[in-house]
Amino acid sequence: MFPPARRTRLLTVAAIASLISLTTACAGGGDTSSADAASASGGSGAAAAAAPSGDITVLTWRTDLVTDGTFDKYKAAFEAKYPEVTVSFEGITDYEGEVKTRMNTSDYGDVLAIVNTITPAQMPDFFEPLGDAAAMEKTYRFLTPKIFAGKVYGIPVVGNTQGIVYNKKVWADAGITAVPTTSEEFLKDLQAIKDKDPSVVPLYTNYKDGWPLTQWESHRGEISADPEFDNKLGQDDAPWAEGTDHFVIDSLLYDAVNQKLTEADPTTTNWEESKNLIATGKVSAMTLGSWAISQMQKAATDAGNPASDIGYMPFPHQKDGKFYATVGGDYAQAINVNSTHKEAARAWIDWFNTESGFADAQGGLSPLIDPKAPATLADFEALGVEYVLQNPAPAGKESLVNDIDKEAEIGLYAPEFVQRLVDSARGASDETKQQIFDDLNAKWAAARTTVDAG
């Protein structure tokens, strides 16, 4: 997930509270159009046979592609195939925040990306089912997070894996000849970069922008290389115990900050500026999904440097001598349950995923069943990185981890608990890392008990 002001995976306490009211406000909307749902999922009703028509609005977080004309090209190609449909785009900078608010009404476009604060159990309240999961999984991958009760509610526009974007030239100039395989090696390499040129920020957190910190959470499942990690998380009373995925991942960030290997003042970071900083070698590395590779390569060429300066390494951890990286879908497009042009909306989603070439243009993994890796992941291919795709939750357990997270008021994909770690590591609070981990474990265990009690 991508853009300048891209996703903000907010699951703050406030967000949770507003989401509850949001769900209440819209409850019942899912019952208004079962016939349309059938047509949207390829059903056999008369509406399904009708040619798509009408005006549709697509909400997008890719404001950059709206302003640079890329979406105009998509519009022209789509309307050439579907002349009875007129598509318009609404680029939204604070996508998560604004769309979440608009979902308190029916005015949230015809097609939109499902915001990250929506739990699986809430999806039927806001979105049309797109089809049966068993059937759609023969065509698409990365559907699991958007499946509820056997129905698919969103299709990702692209697949991502997780890693660390880095400036190869900076690392080479510091004498580093191989990617690190452990947290200790990674920290040692960052120190070498700092020693070589103190003006270079070895690891940039993007603390102030918040959402980039949530990228660290996306590495869960890599340390254990376990496709059942998420399902086991719902049965775990101590996710931050020593040796666990969360312990290893969050400890690395903590230690990097604590050893002063990150920006001097994290409260002044700037996401947009960070692209140029890594492109020009003023920043050595950032922890981001693979969606970021093409953006950083473009920043490099814009700065007059070769795109090949930008590399991508897996999280510095191996199991049995192999690197593992989680893989999954990016933002998933869905149909507003209130849309009056659901056939046209569905036509857009299908065309965008199968004919637009968006995933390839972004250097991402195709959401279609397709074993080919994009050129942007050549570094992963060379290292033999194995991908870990989380298995679906058992029926009835689709929202379990989200429910526990919400009850615990942690926000696994929110920046606040990560910022808490950074603040501790930089001496801005009196908490120790272990105290924070103990608190997170206690909250998770208590929430799990509450959720289990139902």
C-alpha beads as a LAMMPS data file, in Angstrom:
LAMMPS data file: protein, C-alpha beads

454 atoms
453 bonds

1 atom types
1 bond types

-500.0 500.0 xlo xhi
-500.0 500.0 ylo yhi
-500.0 500.0 zlo zhi

Masses

1 110.0

Atoms # bond

1 1 1 0.000 0.000 0.000
2 1 1 1.606 3.089 -1.278
3 1 1 1.101 6.696 -1.882
4 1 1 2.522 9.947 -0.707
5 1 1 0.061 10.221 2.072
6 1 1 -0.688 6.588 1.812
7 1 1 -2.438 4.358 4.183
8 1 1 -2.660 5.064 7.804
9 1 1 -3.384 1.790 9.482
10 1 1 -5.083 3.397 12.394
11 1 1 -6.707 1.277 15.000
12 1 1 -6.525 3.716 17.816
13 1 1 -8.772 3.635 20.801
14 1 1 -10.628 6.581 19.359
15 1 1 -10.896 4.834 16.047
16 1 1 -12.286 1.775 17.704
17 1 1 -14.876 3.822 19.501
18 1 1 -15.928 5.639 16.360
19 1 1 -16.022 2.389 14.474
20 1 1 -18.525 0.983 16.902
21 1 1 -20.826 3.931 16.365
22 1 1 -20.169 3.774 12.661
23 1 1 -21.253 0.158 12.548
24 1 1 -24.376 0.940 14.479
25 1 1 -25.243 3.808 12.179
26 1 1 -24.979 1.655 9.089
27 1 1 -26.299 -1.605 10.431
28 1 1 -29.025 -2.987 8.262
29 1 1 -27.666 -1.498 5.079
30 1 1 -26.492 -4.912 4.021
31 1 1 -30.063 -6.111 3.729
32 1 1 -31.092 -3.597 1.134
33 1 1 -29.793 -5.232 -1.964
34 1 1 -29.568 -8.960 -1.879
35 1 1 -30.600 -9.106 -5.519
36 1 1 -27.818 -6.733 -6.417
37 1 1 -25.445 -8.800 -4.351
38 1 1 -26.276 -11.799 -6.471
39 1 1 -25.647 -9.875 -9.639
40 1 1 -22.467 -8.364 -8.298
41 1 1 -21.160 -11.825 -7.501
42 1 1 -21.962 -13.103 -10.933
43 1 1 -25.410 -14.411 -10.063
44 1 1 -28.021 -15.423 -12.575
45 1 1 -30.572 -12.648 -12.057
46 1 1 -31.706 -10.332 -14.805
47 1 1 -29.546 -7.537 -13.440
48 1 1 -26.489 -9.764 -13.775
49 1 1 -27.108 -10.123 -17.504
50 1 1 -27.533 -6.392 -18.076
51 1 1 -24.617 -4.426 -19.511
52 1 1 -22.958 -2.322 -16.826
53 1 1 -24.079 1.277 -16.980
54 1 1 -24.217 4.455 -14.955
55 1 1 -21.878 6.873 -13.278
56 1 1 -19.601 5.486 -10.599
57 1 1 -17.162 7.142 -8.242
58 1 1 -14.007 5.348 -7.170
59 1 1 -12.419 6.493 -3.937
60 1 1 -8.661 6.053 -3.940
61 1 1 -5.758 6.631 -1.602
62 1 1 -3.475 7.037 -4.626
63 1 1 -3.695 10.793 -4.827
64 1 1 -0.397 10.818 -6.701
65 1 1 -1.840 8.753 -9.545
66 1 1 -4.898 10.977 -9.721
67 1 1 -2.846 14.148 -10.048
68 1 1 -0.230 12.787 -12.466
69 1 1 -2.847 11.590 -14.961
70 1 1 -2.345 7.849 -14.503
71 1 1 -5.972 7.316 -13.523
72 1 1 -7.105 9.293 -16.579
73 1 1 -5.526 6.575 -18.703
74 1 1 -7.330 3.888 -16.711
75 1 1 -10.583 5.789 -17.157
76 1 1 -10.154 5.978 -20.922
77 1 1 -9.379 2.287 -21.271
78 1 1 -12.219 1.196 -18.986
79 1 1 -14.845 3.421 -20.624
80 1 1 -13.745 2.197 -24.050
81 1 1 -14.732 -1.287 -22.971
82 1 1 -17.806 -0.179 -21.020
83 1 1 -19.178 2.828 -22.926
84 1 1 -22.326 2.987 -20.802
85 1 1 -20.266 3.593 -17.683
86 1 1 -18.664 6.873 -16.652
87 1 1 -16.064 6.561 -13.947
88 1 1 -14.679 9.366 -11.849
89 1 1 -12.044 9.294 -9.149
90 1 1 -11.788 10.945 -5.802
91 1 1 -8.288 10.981 -4.394
92 1 1 -8.226 11.278 -0.614
93 1 1 -5.068 12.192 1.235
94 1 1 -6.176 11.083 4.704
95 1 1 -7.821 8.029 3.240
96 1 1 -8.306 6.000 6.408
97 1 1 -9.563 8.897 8.474
98 1 1 -11.873 10.528 5.932
99 1 1 -13.384 7.368 4.496
100 1 1 -14.024 5.977 7.953
101 1 1 -15.934 9.135 8.802
102 1 1 -17.887 9.097 5.540
103 1 1 -18.950 5.532 6.217
104 1 1 -21.236 6.929 8.884
105 1 1 -23.328 7.951 5.866
106 1 1 -24.082 6.241 2.554
107 1 1 -21.777 8.654 0.717
108 1 1 -18.564 6.680 0.417
109 1 1 -18.330 6.205 -3.342
110 1 1 -19.384 3.239 -5.430
111 1 1 -16.002 1.543 -5.288
112 1 1 -13.596 2.039 -2.425
113 1 1 -10.712 0.365 -0.678
114 1 1 -11.760 -1.241 2.568
115 1 1 -10.314 0.780 5.425
116 1 1 -8.182 -1.174 7.828
117 1 1 -10.344 -0.560 10.865
118 1 1 -13.186 -2.590 9.424
119 1 1 -13.255 -6.055 10.954
120 1 1 -14.368 -9.068 8.916
121 1 1 -17.628 -9.288 10.841
122 1 1 -18.423 -5.682 9.934
123 1 1 -17.874 -6.044 6.196
124 1 1 -21.429 -7.194 5.341
125 1 1 -22.760 -3.958 6.868
126 1 1 -20.874 -1.802 4.388
127 1 1 -19.975 -3.816 1.306
128 1 1 -21.554 -6.062 -1.270
129 1 1 -20.392 -9.676 -1.301
130 1 1 -18.366 -10.252 -4.455
131 1 1 -18.762 -14.002 -4.595
132 1 1 -18.162 -17.289 -2.842
133 1 1 -14.649 -17.586 -1.477
134 1 1 -14.151 -21.128 -2.742
135 1 1 -14.918 -20.066 -6.302
136 1 1 -13.040 -16.768 -6.266
137 1 1 -9.898 -18.328 -4.817
138 1 1 -9.504 -20.195 -8.107
139 1 1 -8.838 -16.832 -9.745
140 1 1 -7.536 -14.542 -7.000
141 1 1 -5.088 -14.844 -4.136
142 1 1 -4.606 -12.800 -0.953
143 1 1 -8.372 -12.832 -0.346
144 1 1 -8.319 -14.250 3.177
145 1 1 -8.551 -10.997 5.198
146 1 1 -11.611 -9.948 3.214
147 1 1 -13.543 -13.197 3.579
148 1 1 -16.364 -13.507 6.060
149 1 1 -18.791 -16.382 6.376
150 1 1 -17.580 -17.848 3.099
151 1 1 -18.093 -14.653 1.100
152 1 1 -15.470 -12.333 -0.382
153 1 1 -16.003 -8.617 0.233
154 1 1 -12.863 -7.130 -1.257
155 1 1 -10.186 -7.951 -3.839
156 1 1 -6.689 -6.553 -3.302
157 1 1 -5.344 -4.380 -6.089
158 1 1 -1.875 -5.810 -5.633
159 1 1 0.028 -8.172 -3.402
160 1 1 2.885 -7.113 -1.165
161 1 1 5.628 -8.714 0.773
162 1 1 7.550 -7.156 3.639
163 1 1 11.150 -6.094 3.974
164 1 1 13.550 -3.211 4.343
165 1 1 14.171 -0.682 1.574
166 1 1 17.789 0.397 1.577
167 1 1 20.306 2.415 -0.368
168 1 1 22.745 -0.141 -1.727
169 1 1 25.436 2.432 -2.433
170 1 1 25.418 3.655 1.163
171 1 1 25.685 0.126 2.478
172 1 1 28.460 -0.744 0.018
173 1 1 30.382 2.437 0.857
174 1 1 30.281 1.346 4.505
175 1 1 31.966 -1.903 3.515
176 1 1 28.911 -4.103 3.938
177 1 1 28.971 -6.913 1.415
178 1 1 26.063 -9.132 2.484
179 1 1 22.605 -8.583 3.859
180 1 1 22.329 -9.234 7.602
181 1 1 20.832 -12.504 8.768
182 1 1 20.262 -11.563 12.420
183 1 1 19.158 -8.542 14.403
184 1 1 22.657 -8.258 15.818
185 1 1 24.207 -8.160 12.348
186 1 1 21.657 -5.567 11.237
187 1 1 22.481 -3.292 14.156
188 1 1 26.190 -3.785 13.540
189 1 1 25.712 -2.790 9.905
190 1 1 23.747 0.310 10.890
191 1 1 26.555 1.286 13.236
192 1 1 29.092 0.794 10.432
193 1 1 27.086 3.154 8.235
194 1 1 26.977 5.736 11.014
195 1 1 30.711 5.369 11.586
196 1 1 31.427 5.805 7.879
197 1 1 29.374 8.998 7.594
198 1 1 27.723 10.441 10.709
199 1 1 25.475 12.625 8.554
200 1 1 23.649 9.558 7.228
201 1 1 20.639 8.358 9.221
202 1 1 21.133 4.576 9.355
203 1 1 17.441 3.745 9.919
204 1 1 14.600 6.209 9.395
205 1 1 11.456 5.486 11.401
206 1 1 9.031 8.080 10.000
207 1 1 7.781 8.299 13.591
208 1 1 5.883 11.565 13.151
209 1 1 3.808 10.317 10.241
210 1 1 2.807 7.348 12.312
211 1 1 1.599 4.892 9.706
212 1 1 5.093 3.839 8.539
213 1 1 5.660 2.466 12.036
214 1 1 2.773 0.078 11.486
215 1 1 4.823 -1.608 8.764
216 1 1 6.817 -3.379 11.466
217 1 1 3.718 -5.311 12.524
218 1 1 3.411 -6.732 9.016
219 1 1 6.510 -8.855 9.662
220 1 1 4.696 -11.081 12.137
221 1 1 4.716 -14.647 10.912
222 1 1 8.185 -14.279 9.365
223 1 1 10.221 -15.027 12.470
224 1 1 8.435 -18.297 13.105
225 1 1 7.875 -18.840 9.360
226 1 1 4.459 -20.048 10.381
227 1 1 1.411 -19.727 8.097
228 1 1 -0.727 -20.403 11.166
229 1 1 0.777 -17.503 13.103
230 1 1 -2.323 -15.314 13.014
231 1 1 -4.586 -18.159 14.047
232 1 1 -2.257 -19.044 16.923
233 1 1 -2.128 -15.389 17.955
234 1 1 -5.752 -15.692 18.948
235 1 1 -4.781 -18.483 21.354
236 1 1 -1.649 -16.853 22.767
237 1 1 -1.552 -15.164 26.173
238 1 1 1.949 -13.719 25.771
239 1 1 2.636 -12.544 22.185
240 1 1 5.591 -10.451 23.371
241 1 1 7.341 -13.232 25.315
242 1 1 11.027 -13.611 24.545
243 1 1 11.675 -15.376 21.259
244 1 1 8.245 -14.707 19.784
245 1 1 7.735 -12.896 16.507
246 1 1 6.593 -9.712 18.244
247 1 1 9.499 -9.815 20.662
248 1 1 12.078 -10.145 17.875
249 1 1 10.470 -7.567 15.576
250 1 1 9.739 -4.890 18.148
251 1 1 13.040 -5.437 19.955
252 1 1 14.958 -4.658 16.780
253 1 1 13.255 -1.301 16.411
254 1 1 13.711 -0.572 20.108
255 1 1 17.406 -1.450 20.021
256 1 1 18.050 0.596 16.880
257 1 1 16.521 3.673 18.492
258 1 1 18.192 2.984 21.834
259 1 1 21.592 2.716 20.137
260 1 1 20.964 6.045 18.382
261 1 1 20.909 4.516 14.937
262 1 1 17.744 6.369 13.903
263 1 1 16.924 10.015 13.219
264 1 1 17.942 12.386 16.026
265 1 1 14.467 13.857 16.443
266 1 1 11.734 11.434 15.416
267 1 1 9.027 14.023 16.049
268 1 1 10.090 15.938 12.924
269 1 1 10.147 13.123 10.358
270 1 1 8.462 13.633 7.009
271 1 1 7.242 10.800 4.791
272 1 1 7.433 12.664 1.506
273 1 1 10.861 14.015 2.292
274 1 1 12.053 10.569 3.343
275 1 1 11.789 9.337 -0.249
276 1 1 14.355 11.862 -1.385
277 1 1 16.510 11.242 1.674
278 1 1 16.917 7.546 0.935
279 1 1 17.194 8.220 -2.792
280 1 1 20.127 10.566 -2.193
281 1 1 21.842 8.458 0.442
282 1 1 21.039 10.684 3.393
283 1 1 19.018 7.845 4.861
284 1 1 20.295 4.295 4.690
285 1 1 17.179 2.185 5.261
286 1 1 13.466 2.181 6.050
287 1 1 11.184 -0.689 7.017
288 1 1 8.418 -0.704 4.406
289 1 1 6.339 -3.092 2.353
290 1 1 7.378 -3.981 -1.168
291 1 1 4.912 -1.393 -2.452
292 1 1 7.572 1.201 -1.580
293 1 1 10.321 -0.129 -3.842
294 1 1 9.080 1.457 -7.054
295 1 1 8.400 4.751 -5.258
296 1 1 11.920 4.902 -3.879
297 1 1 13.430 3.904 -7.230
298 1 1 11.499 6.720 -8.883
299 1 1 12.747 9.106 -6.212
300 1 1 16.280 7.967 -7.005
301 1 1 15.943 8.622 -10.729
302 1 1 14.218 11.938 -10.029
303 1 1 17.289 12.857 -7.989
304 1 1 19.600 11.911 -10.841
305 1 1 20.713 8.618 -9.337
306 1 1 20.250 5.130 -10.774
307 1 1 17.181 3.195 -9.685
308 1 1 19.534 0.323 -8.942
309 1 1 20.777 2.250 -5.886
310 1 1 17.580 1.142 -4.176
311 1 1 17.558 -2.405 -2.860
312 1 1 15.215 -4.527 -0.806
313 1 1 16.315 -6.904 1.909
314 1 1 14.270 -9.286 4.046
315 1 1 13.876 -8.813 7.785
316 1 1 17.213 -9.785 9.340
317 1 1 16.213 -13.169 10.633
318 1 1 16.522 -16.681 9.280
319 1 1 14.963 -19.967 10.221
320 1 1 16.936 -23.066 9.329
321 1 1 19.190 -20.943 7.165
322 1 1 16.409 -19.380 5.096
323 1 1 14.840 -15.962 4.907
324 1 1 11.052 -15.795 5.121
325 1 1 8.794 -12.888 4.263
326 1 1 5.095 -12.497 4.780
327 1 1 2.976 -11.880 1.741
328 1 1 -0.567 -10.661 1.416
329 1 1 -2.916 -8.289 -0.289
330 1 1 -2.727 -4.529 -0.272
331 1 1 -5.822 -2.384 -0.097
332 1 1 -8.813 -4.349 -1.371
333 1 1 -11.451 -2.734 -3.570
334 1 1 -15.057 -3.267 -2.552
335 1 1 -18.515 -2.123 -3.588
336 1 1 -20.475 0.257 -1.406
337 1 1 -23.576 -1.603 -0.250
338 1 1 -25.542 1.598 -0.947
339 1 1 -24.347 1.984 -4.550
340 1 1 -27.060 2.239 -7.189
341 1 1 -24.686 1.013 -9.892
342 1 1 -23.282 -2.184 -8.475
343 1 1 -22.838 -3.909 -11.844
344 1 1 -20.749 -1.021 -13.100
345 1 1 -18.809 -0.992 -9.853
346 1 1 -18.109 -4.707 -10.153
347 1 1 -17.044 -4.264 -13.770
348 1 1 -14.520 -1.674 -12.637
349 1 1 -13.058 -3.955 -9.953
350 1 1 -12.744 -6.908 -12.312
351 1 1 -11.260 -4.798 -15.103
352 1 1 -8.830 -3.061 -12.762
353 1 1 -7.487 -6.362 -11.436
354 1 1 -7.331 -8.260 -14.721
355 1 1 -6.751 -5.724 -17.484
356 1 1 -5.395 -2.439 -16.144
357 1 1 -1.872 -3.687 -15.496
358 1 1 -1.851 -1.781 -12.203
359 1 1 -0.056 -4.428 -10.146
360 1 1 2.719 -4.805 -12.685
361 1 1 3.080 -1.046 -13.078
362 1 1 3.501 -0.738 -9.312
363 1 1 6.070 -3.505 -9.170
364 1 1 3.783 -5.539 -6.967
365 1 1 2.626 -9.119 -6.893
366 1 1 -0.440 -9.746 -9.016
367 1 1 -3.653 -10.461 -7.074
368 1 1 -4.341 -13.105 -9.715
369 1 1 -3.081 -16.639 -9.360
370 1 1 0.304 -16.038 -10.892
371 1 1 3.648 -17.475 -9.761
372 1 1 5.750 -14.786 -11.447
373 1 1 7.475 -12.283 -9.178
374 1 1 7.885 -8.677 -10.290
375 1 1 11.313 -7.311 -11.198
376 1 1 11.261 -5.149 -8.080
377 1 1 11.664 -8.304 -5.992
378 1 1 14.770 -9.496 -7.830
379 1 1 16.766 -9.113 -4.592
380 1 1 14.393 -11.472 -2.807
381 1 1 14.600 -13.945 -5.679
382 1 1 18.401 -13.883 -5.531
383 1 1 18.355 -14.532 -1.771
384 1 1 15.861 -17.366 -2.091
385 1 1 13.374 -15.674 0.215
386 1 1 10.376 -17.888 0.873
387 1 1 6.985 -16.297 1.219
388 1 1 4.640 -16.966 4.129
389 1 1 0.937 -16.535 3.429
390 1 1 -1.272 -16.747 6.484
391 1 1 -3.916 -19.467 6.436
392 1 1 -7.571 -18.485 6.712
393 1 1 -9.119 -18.402 10.155
394 1 1 -11.506 -21.223 11.039
395 1 1 -15.155 -20.493 10.377
396 1 1 -16.523 -18.236 13.068
397 1 1 -13.032 -17.083 14.109
398 1 1 -12.427 -14.570 11.301
399 1 1 -12.586 -11.606 13.656
400 1 1 -10.961 -13.225 16.687
401 1 1 -7.580 -11.476 16.534
402 1 1 -9.223 -8.163 15.702
403 1 1 -11.678 -8.605 18.543
404 1 1 -8.907 -9.334 21.037
405 1 1 -6.868 -6.425 19.733
406 1 1 -9.848 -4.116 20.052
407 1 1 -10.684 -5.335 23.553
408 1 1 -7.039 -4.925 24.605
409 1 1 -6.957 -1.420 23.106
410 1 1 -3.483 -2.105 21.714
411 1 1 -3.996 -1.519 18.006
412 1 1 -1.579 -3.913 16.343
413 1 1 -1.738 -1.919 13.119
414 1 1 -1.847 1.451 14.833
415 1 1 1.293 3.491 15.435
416 1 1 0.680 4.303 19.081
417 1 1 2.130 1.215 20.735
418 1 1 5.158 1.354 18.421
419 1 1 5.652 5.042 19.203
420 1 1 5.499 4.068 22.864
421 1 1 8.438 1.737 22.265
422 1 1 10.356 4.401 20.377
423 1 1 9.714 6.943 23.114
424 1 1 11.008 4.508 25.705
425 1 1 14.067 3.672 23.631
426 1 1 14.992 7.326 23.107
427 1 1 14.530 8.185 26.758
428 1 1 11.340 10.192 26.354
429 1 1 9.537 8.020 28.903
430 1 1 10.484 6.138 32.046
431 1 1 9.267 2.760 30.828
432 1 1 11.658 -0.033 29.939
433 1 1 11.201 -2.290 26.948
434 1 1 10.396 -5.211 29.213
435 1 1 7.799 -3.208 31.125
436 1 1 6.077 -2.362 27.863
437 1 1 6.175 -5.953 26.662
438 1 1 4.826 -7.170 30.013
439 1 1 2.001 -4.636 29.822
440 1 1 1.132 -5.644 26.263
441 1 1 1.126 -9.317 27.244
442 1 1 -1.138 -8.622 30.225
443 1 1 -3.596 -6.602 28.146
444 1 1 -3.669 -9.240 25.419
445 1 1 -4.242 -12.098 27.863
446 1 1 -7.019 -10.237 29.682
447 1 1 -8.694 -9.297 26.414
448 1 1 -8.483 -12.866 25.166
449 1 1 -10.227 -14.082 28.301
450 1 1 -12.968 -11.486 27.855
451 1 1 -13.478 -12.276 24.171
452 1 1 -13.499 -16.013 24.814
453 1 1 -16.137 -15.521 27.488
454 1 1 -18.170 -13.833 24.797

Bonds

1 1 1 2
2 1 2 3
3 1 3 4
4 1 4 5
5 1 5 6
6 1 6 7
7 1 7 8
8 1 8 9
9 1 9 10
10 1 10 11
11 1 11 12
12 1 12 13
13 1 13 14
14 1 14 15
15 1 15 16
16 1 16 17
17 1 17 18
18 1 18 19
19 1 19 20
20 1 20 21
21 1 21 22
22 1 22 23
23 1 23 24
24 1 24 25
25 1 25 26
26 1 26 27
27 1 27 28
28 1 28 29
29 1 29 30
30 1 30 31
31 1 31 32
32 1 32 33
33 1 33 34
34 1 34 35
35 1 35 36
36 1 36 37
37 1 37 38
38 1 38 39
39 1 39 40
40 1 40 41
41 1 41 42
42 1 42 43
43 1 43 44
44 1 44 45
45 1 45 46
46 1 46 47
47 1 47 48
48 1 48 49
49 1 49 50
50 1 50 51
51 1 51 52
52 1 52 53
53 1 53 54
54 1 54 55
55 1 55 56
56 1 56 57
57 1 57 58
58 1 58 59
59 1 59 60
60 1 60 61
61 1 61 62
62 1 62 63
63 1 63 64
64 1 64 65
65 1 65 66
66 1 66 67
67 1 67 68
68 1 68 69
69 1 69 70
70 1 70 71
71 1 71 72
72 1 72 73
73 1 73 74
74 1 74 75
75 1 75 76
76 1 76 77
77 1 77 78
78 1 78 79
79 1 79 80
80 1 80 81
81 1 81 82
82 1 82 83
83 1 83 84
84 1 84 85
85 1 85 86
86 1 86 87
87 1 87 88
88 1 88 89
89 1 89 90
90 1 90 91
91 1 91 92
92 1 92 93
93 1 93 94
94 1 94 95
95 1 95 96
96 1 96 97
97 1 97 98
98 1 98 99
99 1 99 100
100 1 100 101
101 1 101 102
102 1 102 103
103 1 103 104
104 1 104 105
105 1 105 106
106 1 106 107
107 1 107 108
108 1 108 109
109 1 109 110
110 1 110 111
111 1 111 112
112 1 112 113
113 1 113 114
114 1 114 115
115 1 115 116
116 1 116 117
117 1 117 118
118 1 118 119
119 1 119 120
120 1 120 121
121 1 121 122
122 1 122 123
123 1 123 124
124 1 124 125
125 1 125 126
126 1 126 127
127 1 127 128
128 1 128 129
129 1 129 130
130 1 130 131
131 1 131 132
132 1 132 133
133 1 133 134
134 1 134 135
135 1 135 136
136 1 136 137
137 1 137 138
138 1 138 139
139 1 139 140
140 1 140 141
141 1 141 142
142 1 142 143
143 1 143 144
144 1 144 145
145 1 145 146
146 1 146 147
147 1 147 148
148 1 148 149
149 1 149 150
150 1 150 151
151 1 151 152
152 1 152 153
153 1 153 154
154 1 154 155
155 1 155 156
156 1 156 157
157 1 157 158
158 1 158 159
159 1 159 160
160 1 160 161
161 1 161 162
162 1 162 163
163 1 163 164
164 1 164 165
165 1 165 166
166 1 166 167
167 1 167 168
168 1 168 169
169 1 169 170
170 1 170 171
171 1 171 172
172 1 172 173
173 1 173 174
174 1 174 175
175 1 175 176
176 1 176 177
177 1 177 178
178 1 178 179
179 1 179 180
180 1 180 181
181 1 181 182
182 1 182 183
183 1 183 184
184 1 184 185
185 1 185 186
186 1 186 187
187 1 187 188
188 1 188 189
189 1 189 190
190 1 190 191
191 1 191 192
192 1 192 193
193 1 193 194
194 1 194 195
195 1 195 196
196 1 196 197
197 1 197 198
198 1 198 199
199 1 199 200
200 1 200 201
201 1 201 202
202 1 202 203
203 1 203 204
204 1 204 205
205 1 205 206
206 1 206 207
207 1 207 208
208 1 208 209
209 1 209 210
210 1 210 211
211 1 211 212
212 1 212 213
213 1 213 214
214 1 214 215
215 1 215 216
216 1 216 217
217 1 217 218
218 1 218 219
219 1 219 220
220 1 220 221
221 1 221 222
222 1 222 223
223 1 223 224
224 1 224 225
225 1 225 226
226 1 226 227
227 1 227 228
228 1 228 229
229 1 229 230
230 1 230 231
231 1 231 232
232 1 232 233
233 1 233 234
234 1 234 235
235 1 235 236
236 1 236 237
237 1 237 238
238 1 238 239
239 1 239 240
240 1 240 241
241 1 241 242
242 1 242 243
243 1 243 244
244 1 244 245
245 1 245 246
246 1 246 247
247 1 247 248
248 1 248 249
249 1 249 250
250 1 250 251
251 1 251 252
252 1 252 253
253 1 253 254
254 1 254 255
255 1 255 256
256 1 256 257
257 1 257 258
258 1 258 259
259 1 259 260
260 1 260 261
261 1 261 262
262 1 262 263
263 1 263 264
264 1 264 265
265 1 265 266
266 1 266 267
267 1 267 268
268 1 268 269
269 1 269 270
270 1 270 271
271 1 271 272
272 1 272 273
273 1 273 274
274 1 274 275
275 1 275 276
276 1 276 277
277 1 277 278
278 1 278 279
279 1 279 280
280 1 280 281
281 1 281 282
282 1 282 283
283 1 283 284
284 1 284 285
285 1 285 286
286 1 286 287
287 1 287 288
288 1 288 289
289 1 289 290
290 1 290 291
291 1 291 292
292 1 292 293
293 1 293 294
294 1 294 295
295 1 295 296
296 1 296 297
297 1 297 298
298 1 298 299
299 1 299 300
300 1 300 301
301 1 301 302
302 1 302 303
303 1 303 304
304 1 304 305
305 1 305 306
306 1 306 307
307 1 307 308
308 1 308 309
309 1 309 310
310 1 310 311
311 1 311 312
312 1 312 313
313 1 313 314
314 1 314 315
315 1 315 316
316 1 316 317
317 1 317 318
318 1 318 319
319 1 319 320
320 1 320 321
321 1 321 322
322 1 322 323
323 1 323 324
324 1 324 325
325 1 325 326
326 1 326 327
327 1 327 328
328 1 328 329
329 1 329 330
330 1 330 331
331 1 331 332
332 1 332 333
333 1 333 334
334 1 334 335
335 1 335 336
336 1 336 337
337 1 337 338
338 1 338 339
339 1 339 340
340 1 340 341
341 1 341 342
342 1 342 343
343 1 343 344
344 1 344 345
345 1 345 346
346 1 346 347
347 1 347 348
348 1 348 349
349 1 349 350
350 1 350 351
351 1 351 352
352 1 352 353
353 1 353 354
354 1 354 355
355 1 355 356
356 1 356 357
357 1 357 358
358 1 358 359
359 1 359 360
360 1 360 361
361 1 361 362
362 1 362 363
363 1 363 364
364 1 364 365
365 1 365 366
366 1 366 367
367 1 367 368
368 1 368 369
369 1 369 370
370 1 370 371
371 1 371 372
372 1 372 373
373 1 373 374
374 1 374 375
375 1 375 376
376 1 376 377
377 1 377 378
378 1 378 379
379 1 379 380
380 1 380 381
381 1 381 382
382 1 382 383
383 1 383 384
384 1 384 385
385 1 385 386
386 1 386 387
387 1 387 388
388 1 388 389
389 1 389 390
390 1 390 391
391 1 391 392
392 1 392 393
393 1 393 394
394 1 394 395
395 1 395 396
396 1 396 397
397 1 397 398
398 1 398 399
399 1 399 400
400 1 400 401
401 1 401 402
402 1 402 403
403 1 403 404
404 1 404 405
405 1 405 406
406 1 406 407
407 1 407 408
408 1 408 409
409 1 409 410
410 1 410 411
411 1 411 412
412 1 412 413
413 1 413 414
414 1 414 415
415 1 415 416
416 1 416 417
417 1 417 418
418 1 418 419
419 1 419 420
420 1 420 421
421 1 421 422
422 1 422 423
423 1 423 424
424 1 424 425
425 1 425 426
426 1 426 427
427 1 427 428
428 1 428 429
429 1 429 430
430 1 430 431
431 1 431 432
432 1 432 433
433 1 433 434
434 1 434 435
435 1 435 436
436 1 436 437
437 1 437 438
438 1 438 439
439 1 439 440
440 1 440 441
441 1 441 442
442 1 442 443
443 1 443 444
444 1 444 445
445 1 445 446
446 1 446 447
447 1 447 448
448 1 448 449
449 1 449 450
450 1 450 451
451 1 451 452
452 1 452 453
453 1 453 454
